[in-house]
Amino acid sequence: MVKPILAAAAAIALIAAVGGCNGRAAAHAIDYTVTVESVGMQRQYLIHEPASDPGAKRPAVLVFHGGGGTADYMAAKTGFDSLSDAAGFVAVYPVGYDKSWNDGRGADTAAGAKNIDDIGFVSMIIDRIVADNAVDPGRVYATGLSNGAMFTEDLGCRLSGKIAAIAAVAGPMPTADASVCTPTHPMSVLEIHGTTDPIVPYDGGVVRVTSGRRGPGTSPVLSVDATQQLWRDKNACGPVTTSVLPNTADDGTTVTTTVASCANGSRVELYSIADGGHTWPDGPQYLPVAIVGKVSHQFDASDVIWHFFAGD
């Protein structure tokens, strides 16, 4: 996500109770912060637990902010907390190093420039929520926006033993990750991307605003179509079915979906948003259209992502 979002994101106070280091805030807390030590660094993640007693192990969705964004912003603006309450999953919002993730693009991100072990950090989070939050280890999912989406793609490649499915919004596979992408099982993958995204080009290439170089990057990403094909190849998918969503909002965007059924019941899907920008569908127009492009209101990205994870 581009840097001007920082001022708005910093103003959002979302956590109702802040936990102490390495523990939960209180027995009945709904929102809290957990601090852990990862490779000698103090790292944090936010948790929203649904109010209902789980009764059994429950799913978890890890939501990764964009470059220059915050975990608080994602919790406030994506609606995953409300979905968590309705569906009974745990929503987890990890906090990136210097508001960024090491997604494989090297110095294009602040975390990549410092070679931060974000894979290890996420692996630790998953172990903790399985142990402490009644999470089913077979139903841990990851999604993200922009730099967070590219990192989610990398997680699908490198941490598939702990992640069941991924969904990337405005973030194709970094080219550097493609040749070393070795998931251990067929993994369902959903991508959502606007065709006129001015930050992360739909047709691939370098990212035009980065957290590490404070300007255009040098390490490219694959095109959306090439990323889809990569995952279809990894998952031994069958033919692709294409359809157009009904127009439900007069916002200048239209949505085409492609769906492929793959090995072991996995799926690879794309929501391609014609004239959509570098935005979260049905989220806020956080910066002017001239800077980030249009927000599509043809569908709610968070709702689509959760139902994709749930296999609906």
N, C-alpha and C positions, 0 to 999 in steps of 0.2 A: 504494500500500500504506500502511496506517496507521502512524503514528509508533512505537508500541510495538515494532515489529519491529526497530528500530535496534539495541537492545542485543544481541539474538541475532545479528543480521547482522554486527555489528562484531567478534564473537568468532571468526568463521570465517576461518581462514587457508588460502587455497586455492592461491595461486600458488606453483609449485615453483621458478620462476626469474624474477627481475624484470629486465626489459630496461632498457637505458639509454635516454636521450631520443632519440626518433625512430629506433629501430632494434630489431632482434631481439636476444634475449639471447645465443643461441649457435646454432650450425648445427643442432644436434639437439634444441633445446629443444621441449618439448611445451606447457608453460604459461608465459606471460610477459605482461608489461605493455608497452604502447607509449604513449609520450607525444608528442603533437603540439601545434603551436600553431595555434589556430583563432580568427581575428578577435582577435588579441592576447592570447588566453587559453591557458594550458597545460591541455590536456584529455587524458584517458587512455581507453584501452580495453584489456580483457583478451582474450587469444587462447588458445584450445586448438586445437592442430593434431593430427590423428590421426598415430599413429606411423608408419604405412605410407607409403612413397614414393608420391606421387600419380600419377606416370607421365604424367598429363595434367591439364588444368585441372579444378578440383573446385568443388563448390558451397560456399556460405557461408551461415550462419544468424546474423543479428544478433538478440540477445536483450536486451530493454530492461527494466530493473527498474522497480518501481512507485515512486510518490512516497514518500519516506522510506526506501526500500530501497536496496540496493547491488548492484553488479555481482557481487561475491563471493558474495552470497547466492543470486543467480540461478544462478550456475555450480555452487554446492554443492547446491542443492535441486531443480533442474529435471531433471537427468539428461541434459542435452544433451551433456556431455562424453562420456559412455558411448555415446550415439547417434553422436557424431562419430567415435569410434573404430570403431564397427561399420559405419557407412555411408560413411565417408571424406569428410565435409564439415568445413569449418573453422567452429568455434563462436567467436563474437565477442560480448563483453559490454561495451558502452559504459558509461562512467561519467557520470552526469548531473550537472548543475550543482546544488550544494546538495541532492543526492539527489533531483532532480526533472528534468522535461522540459518544454520550452515546446511544449505540445500544441495551442495555439490558444485556451485558456481564460483568457488574460491573467493577472491577478494571483492567480488561483486556484492557480497553481503558483509556486514560488520562481523557477524559470527564466523563466516567463512574465512575472513582475513585473519582472525585469531585462531582458526582451526578448532573451534569449540566442538566438543563431543556431544552434539545434540541427540544423536542416535542413542548413546548411552544414557543420557538424561531421560529420554522418553521411555526407554526400557525400564529404568528405575521407577518412573511414574506408574507404569503398568503393573509392575510387581507390587507397588505400594497400594494401589487401589484394589487389586485383587485380594491382598491381605487385609486391608483396613475398611473397605467400603462395600463388601459383599458383591463384588463384580465377578461375573462369569469370565474366566480367561479366554473362552472360545468366542466371546461376543464383545470384543474391544474393537472400536472403529475409529478412523481418523479422517478429519476433514480440515480444510484451511482455505485461506484467501491469499492470492498473489504469492509472495515469498513463502507464506505458510502452506499454500497449495503445492508449490514446487517441492517443499520439504515433505509434504504428505506423499507425493509421488516417490520420493527417495525412501521414505519409510516403507512403502509398499514393496520396494525392491530389496531393502536391507533388513527389515524387521518383520517380515511376513510371518515368522513363527509366533508372533505375539499380536498380530493385527489381522482381523478377519476380512475387512473391506475398507476401501478408501474412496473419498470424494474430493475432487480438486476444483476450486472456483477461481478462474482467471489465473491458472498456473500450470502450463504443460510440463512435460518431463525436461529437466535440464539435459542438454546434449551429453555432458560429461557423465551423467548417471546411466545413460542408456546402455552403454557397452558392458556395464558391470551390474546390470539389473538381473538378479537371480532369486526371484521369489520361490519359496519352498512349497507353495501349493497354489492351485488356481485361485485367483483373488478377484472378487467383484470390484470393478472400477467404474466410477461415475465422474464425468467431467462436465463442467459448465463454463462456457466462455463466450464472450461477445465478439462478433466478427470485426468490429471497429474499435476494439480495445486499444487506446493510444499508449499504454504503458507496457503491456506484455503482448507482443504482436501475435495475432491468431495464426498467421502463416509462419511463425518461428523467427528466430534471429535473436539479437541481443535485447535485453530488457532496457527500456529507455530511461527509467528512473530507478536507481539502486541505492541501498542503504550503506554500502561499503564505499563506493566511488563517488557518491553524492552527485551522480549524473548517469549518463548511459553506461551500460556494462560492457564487458568484453567477452564473457562466456555465454554462448547462445543457448536458447531453449529450442526443443523440437517444435514443429508446428502441431496444432491440435490434431489434425488428421494423422500425422505420423505417430503421435503419442497414442492415439486410439489404436492404430495398427500394431504398435509395439505390444500393447496389452492384449489385443486379440491373438497375436502370435504366442505370447506367453501362456495364455489360457486355453489354447486350442479351440478357438471359437468357430461357430458355424456362420452361415450367411447373415448379413446385416439387414434389418428391417428399418425403413425410414418412414416417418410420419410428421405431420405438421400439427402443432397444438392449436386448438381453437383460440381465436383472438378474444381476450377477456378485458383488455385495457387499451385505451387510445393513447399509447405512449411512444409510438413510432418504432416499436420493435415487434418482430415475429420470431417464433421459436420452432426449429426443426429438431426432432429427436432421432437418434439412430440407436438401435439395440441389437446386440449379438448375444445369443445364448452360448455358453462355453462349458468347459469340462467341470464335472462335479457340481453342477448346478450354479456355477458362477455366471456373472453377466458383465459385459462391458457396454456402457451407455454414454451417450453424449447429448447434452442440451446445447445446441448451437443457436445463439441469439443474434439474429440479423440486426445490425445497427446497435447492438448492445456494447457497453463500455467496460471499463475496469471497475466493476461494481458487483455488489451482492444482490441478486434478483429479489425484489420486493423489500430490499433494505433501503437505507436513506441515500439521497443524492448528497453525499458528504462533501463534495466539492463541485464547482460548476461543470456543466456538460463540456465546456470548452477544454477543461483540464483532464477529466477522467471519463468522459463519455456518458451515455444515458444509462439510467437504471431501468431494467425491464420489470414491469409489474404483471407479466403474463403468467407467472407462477411464483410460489414462495420457495426459494432455494432451500431453506432449512427444512421445511416440511418434505420436500422432494428427497432430500438427502437422508432424512431419518427413515422414510418409508423404503427407500432403496436399501439401506442397511438392514431394515427389519425383514426384507424379502417380500414386501407387499406388491 
